[in-house]
Amino acid sequence: MQNTIDNFGKLLIFVAHPDDETIACSGLLQRASASLVAFAVDGAPPHYGFEKRFGSLRNYSDARFLEASRALKCIPGCSFRRLTRKDGTWFVDQHLFLELPEAFTSLAQITREFSPDLLVSHALEGGHIDHDACHILATRLAQEFSLRTLEFPLYWKSKHGHDVFQQFRESGESEIVLQLSQQELLVKRQMLAEYQTQHGLTSVFPAETERFRAPIRADGTKPAWSEYPFENRRRPWKADLFFRKIAEFQQSPGLETGLMPRTRIKGLHFPFSSEHR
């Protein structure tokens, strides 16, 4: 079903790593009047040998965020922020779930300052441990700010061991399939080209379409599937530790963000022709 929607508001994209926003949301970003991308972690996971290639993990992280800066300059009215601890340091790639309360405080502060109409973040899919941690943080943020929210898929592994890209792991809600125009596709490819450190990874994702849906509600405190491998196969986390940290975060009564709950913004629309499935 084709449907033309307009009156787009301010857009907050909350993602784990530099390049996630371009892979999943470049077309959506191009159709926003104002947008902000919030990155959760430093993009430099330990134990993968990046310090040998780049001299240090800090150098690798700096390279990735320089790429993000160049990529997001392709979109007028778009900027980015990074989550930080109270001491100003970044959260470590693949370790975000260990520091959810402090990460949420930083994310909430960014949200208060930007005052978005729409929040877009990762779906819960068991593909990358930071992606799922972002989903948990975004869910809490949407509740406390009464924000309209959409989620997107990136990747996960099927029961047969095959990687699945940009398809929702669980259906049941209407999907918005955004078909990029030729101009939007050109800009997206320019953005992807800036991520030279990730070229071999970004090239596996289809660029022509982006998928979104309203979040499927789940408590996030137990495995939703028979296996929960996550991305970091070289140093696998035990899923029970992840779920225990999620449960602790969700059971915390208040995070002292100093924020007043926002009223839900009704009648939010999107300025694109969308295909609902």
C-alpha positions in Angstrom: 0.0 0.0 0.0 1.4 3.4 -1.0 1.0 6.2 1.3 2.4 9.8 1.2 3.2 11.2 4.6 4.5 14.7 5.5 5.2 17.1 8.3 8.4 15.5 9.5 9.9 16.7 12.8 13.3 16.6 14.4 15.0 13.2 14.1 17.3 11.5 16.6 19.1 8.5 15.4 20.7 6.5 18.2 23.2 3.9 17.0 26.1 1.9 18.4 28.9 2.5 15.9 29.9 4.9 13.1 28.4 3.6 9.9 25.3 2.0 11.5 23.4 5.3 10.8 24.4 5.3 7.2 23.7 1.7 6.5 20.2 1.8 8.2 19.0 5.4 8.0 20.8 7.4 5.3 17.6 7.9 3.3 15.6 8.8 6.4 18.2 11.3 7.5 18.1 12.9 4.1 14.4 13.5 4.4 14.6 15.2 7.9 14.6 18.9 8.3 16.9 18.6 11.3 18.7 15.5 12.6 21.1 14.4 15.2 23.0 11.1 15.3 24.1 9.9 18.8 26.8 7.3 18.8 27.0 4.9 21.8 30.5 3.4 21.8 34.0 4.2 20.7 34.0 1.8 17.8 37.3 0.2 18.8 36.7 -3.3 20.3 39.6 -4.8 22.1 41.1 -8.2 21.1 40.6 -7.8 17.4 44.1 -6.6 16.5 43.1 -3.1 15.5 45.8 -1.6 17.7 48.4 -3.3 15.5 47.0 -1.9 12.3 46.4 1.6 13.6 49.0 2.0 16.3 46.5 2.0 19.1 42.8 1.5 19.7 42.4 5.2 20.3 43.8 5.9 16.8 41.4 3.4 15.3 38.5 5.0 17.1 39.6 8.5 16.0 39.7 7.3 12.4 36.2 5.9 12.6 34.7 9.1 14.0 36.6 11.2 11.4 34.9 9.1 8.8 31.5 9.7 10.5 32.1 13.4 10.5 32.8 13.4 6.8 29.9 11.1 6.0 27.3 13.2 7.9 28.5 16.4 6.3 26.8 15.0 3.2 23.4 15.7 4.8 22.5 19.4 5.5 21.2 20.0 9.0 22.7 16.8 10.4 25.2 16.7 13.3 26.4 14.0 15.8 27.1 13.6 19.4 28.8 10.8 21.4 27.7 9.3 24.7 30.3 9.9 27.5 30.8 8.9 31.0 30.8 11.6 33.7 34.5 11.9 33.4 34.2 12.6 29.6 35.6 9.3 28.4 33.9 7.1 25.8 32.1 3.8 26.3 34.1 0.8 25.0 32.9 -1.1 22.0 31.1 -4.4 23.0 31.1 -3.4 26.7 28.2 -0.9 26.6 25.8 -3.4 28.4 28.1 -3.2 31.5 27.5 0.5 32.0 23.8 1.0 31.0 22.8 3.5 33.8 25.7 5.9 33.0 25.1 5.6 29.3 21.5 6.3 29.7 22.3 9.5 31.7 24.4 10.7 28.8 21.8 9.8 26.2 19.0 11.5 28.2 21.0 14.7 28.4 21.6 14.7 24.6 17.9 14.1 24.1 16.9 16.9 26.4 19.2 19.3 24.6 18.0 18.3 21.1 14.4 17.7 21.9 13.5 15.3 19.0 10.1 14.4 17.7 11.2 10.9 16.6 13.7 8.4 18.0 15.1 5.7 15.7 17.4 3.0 17.0 18.3 -0.7 16.7 15.9 -3.6 16.9 16.6 -6.4 19.4 18.0 -9.1 17.2 20.9 -10.9 18.9 23.4 -10.0 16.2 25.7 -7.5 17.9 25.8 -7.0 21.7 26.1 -3.2 21.3 23.1 -3.1 19.0 20.9 -4.8 21.5 22.2 -2.7 24.4 21.2 0.4 22.3 17.8 -1.1 21.9 17.4 -1.4 25.6 18.5 2.2 26.2 16.3 3.5 23.4 13.3 1.7 24.9 13.9 3.2 28.3 14.4 6.6 26.7 11.2 6.4 24.7 9.3 5.6 27.9 10.7 8.4 30.0 10.4 11.0 27.3 7.2 9.7 25.7 8.9 9.7 22.3 7.5 8.2 19.1 10.0 5.5 18.2 11.0 3.3 15.2 13.5 0.5 15.1 15.6 -0.9 12.2 17.3 -4.2 11.6 21.0 -4.7 10.7 22.1 -8.3 10.9 21.6 -11.6 12.8 22.4 -15.3 12.2 19.7 -17.8 11.2 19.2 -21.2 12.7 21.1 -22.6 9.7 24.1 -20.4 10.5 23.6 -17.9 7.7 24.0 -14.1 8.2 20.8 -12.2 7.5 21.1 -8.5 6.6 18.6 -5.7 7.1 15.6 -8.0 7.6 13.7 -8.1 10.9 14.2 -11.3 12.8 10.6 -11.4 14.0 7.6 -10.1 12.1 4.2 -9.2 13.4 4.2 -5.5 12.9 3.8 -3.4 9.7 7.1 -2.5 8.2 7.8 0.8 6.5 10.0 -0.1 3.5 11.8 3.1 2.4 12.8 3.0 -1.3 15.6 5.5 -1.9 15.5 7.8 -4.9 18.4 7.9 -7.2 19.7 11.1 -5.6 19.3 9.7 -2.1 21.1 6.5 -3.2 23.9 8.6 -4.6 24.3 10.5 -1.3 24.2 7.2 0.6 26.9 5.7 -1.5 29.0 8.9 -1.0 28.5 8.5 2.8 29.4 4.8 2.7 32.5 5.6 0.7 33.8 7.7 3.6 33.9 4.6 5.9 37.1 3.2 4.4 38.0 1.3 7.6 34.7 -0.6 7.3 34.5 -1.0 3.5 34.5 -4.8 3.6 31.6 -4.8 6.1 29.4 -2.1 4.7 29.4 -3.5 1.2 27.3 -6.5 2.3 24.3 -4.4 3.1 21.7 -3.5 0.4 21.7 0.2 -0.2 18.5 0.7 -2.1 16.0 0.1 0.7 15.7 0.8 4.4 13.3 -0.8 6.8 11.6 0.5 9.9 8.8 -0.4 12.2 7.3 0.4 15.6 9.3 -1.5 18.2 8.1 -5.0 19.1 7.8 -4.9 22.9 10.0 -7.3 24.8 11.4 -7.1 28.3 14.9 -7.9 27.0 15.8 -9.9 30.2 15.9 -13.4 28.7 16.9 -15.0 25.4 14.3 -14.6 22.7 15.8 -17.3 20.5 17.5 -20.6 21.0 20.9 -19.2 20.4 22.3 -15.8 21.2 25.8 -15.6 19.5 26.3 -11.9 19.3 29.0 -10.4 17.1 32.1 -10.8 19.1 32.9 -14.4 18.3 36.6 -14.1 19.2 35.7 -13.3 22.8 32.1 -14.4 23.3 30.2 -13.0 26.2 28.0 -15.3 28.1 24.4 -14.4 27.4 23.4 -14.7 31.1 25.7 -11.8 32.0 24.1 -9.6 29.4 20.6 -10.5 30.5 21.5 -10.0 34.1 22.8 -6.5 33.4 19.6 -5.7 31.3 17.4 -6.8 34.2 19.3 -4.7 36.7 19.0 -1.7 34.5 15.3 -2.2 33.8 14.6 -2.7 37.5 16.3 0.5 38.6 13.6 2.9 39.8 15.2 6.2 38.6 18.4 7.2 37.0 18.6 10.8 38.3 18.7 12.4 34.9 17.0 15.5 36.1 14.6 15.3 33.2 10.9 16.1 33.1 8.8 13.5 31.1 7.8 14.9 27.7 4.3 14.8 26.3 3.9 12.4 23.4 3.9 14.3 20.1 0.8 13.2 18.3 0.3 13.1 14.6 3.9 12.8 13.7 4.3 12.1 10.0 7.1 11.2 7.6 7.8 12.9 4.3 8.2 9.9 2.1 6.2 7.4 0.1 6.3 4.2 2.1 5.4 0.6 1.4 3.8 -1.2 4.3 4.1 -4.9 4.5 
